Amino acid sequence: MKKGTIPTLIAVLVAAFWQTAWGQVEPQRLTVFASILPQSYFLERIGGDRVQVEVLVGEGQSPHTYEPTPKQMARLNEARALFLIGVGFERGLMKKIGRSHGDLLLVETQTGVPMRSLAGGGHANDESIHGSRLSGGGAATPDPHIWMSPRLAKIVAQNIHEALCRLDPAHSRQYAGNLQSLLDDLDRVDARIARTLAPLRGRKMYVFHPAFGYFADAYGLTQVPVEFEGKEPGARQLAGLIDRARADGVRVIFVQPQFSGKSAAVVAAAIGGAVIPINPLSRDYLANLEAMASAVEQGLR
């Protein structure tokens, strides 16, 4: 017998013994994709060590300008599921995927979430830069930023849980326990933010991009966006916004790092105020929500 054959044979026999003694070897982790970073937080919390999460729109990127890379398209071929949330680029991505990713489970995590219009449709807590209240009549673009409310994030988490149980029913008990832990944390953070922002109910929150409507709805604030229909405001709209901000006594405009926010800086300078960055796309979802609430509280008090 050749040198090295006996140790190799022993290793094989030991592996076979343990496999027999403890059942089959644990299957590989589920490879899944999330559209944006906040979803990856939910997936990692619920899936635990059973899932490997990859994200399409990474750190420092914007969903508004995102294009999938060839590497990501190839990786999607190896994934079990893609978790969607309703952001705009997903429509184009679905066309690119077509039938080439036939086994890929598409999970719409926004299912069951009461949607608001991106322009504030049907909600009192949004105003246009002209100062008029926007109503919900007609077909309006739904606001995809549902994760900005921890209460709505609970629905997203439940949809993720259901999909993981469908993909991997053998570990549904583990997923259920992880889901409950996440829901409890969401409730605790929601309660803390509600206490923090309670004295500011009814106040106006000037933002560059209208990504905070659900946050405003949850805590009794009014979102006033600088951006006009997806574009920087023209001179006339900008002048009107400056007048409005002065009349409202605004001293802070919140800007996301995914946008240049030049108009916000112009408005802030005109009213003697400041631009404060807040990021709706942070990976560390719960910590970011509380940091955002703290920034809003300090900016509006």
Secondary structure, DSSP 8 states (H G I E B T S, - for coil): --TTHHHHHHHHHHHHHHHHHH-S-----EEEEESSHHHHHHHHHHHGGGEEEEESS-TT--TTT----HHHHHHHHH-SEEEE---THHHHHHHHHTTTTTT-EEEETTTT----BTT-TT-SSBB-TTS-B----S---B---GGGSHHHHHHHHHHHHHHHHHH-GGGHHHHHHHHHHHHHHHHHHHHHHHHHHGGGTT-EEEESSS--HHHHHHHT-EEEESSBTTB---HHHHHHHHHHHHHHT--EEEE-TTS--HHHHHHHHHTT-EEEE--TT-SSHHHHHHHHHHHHHHHH-
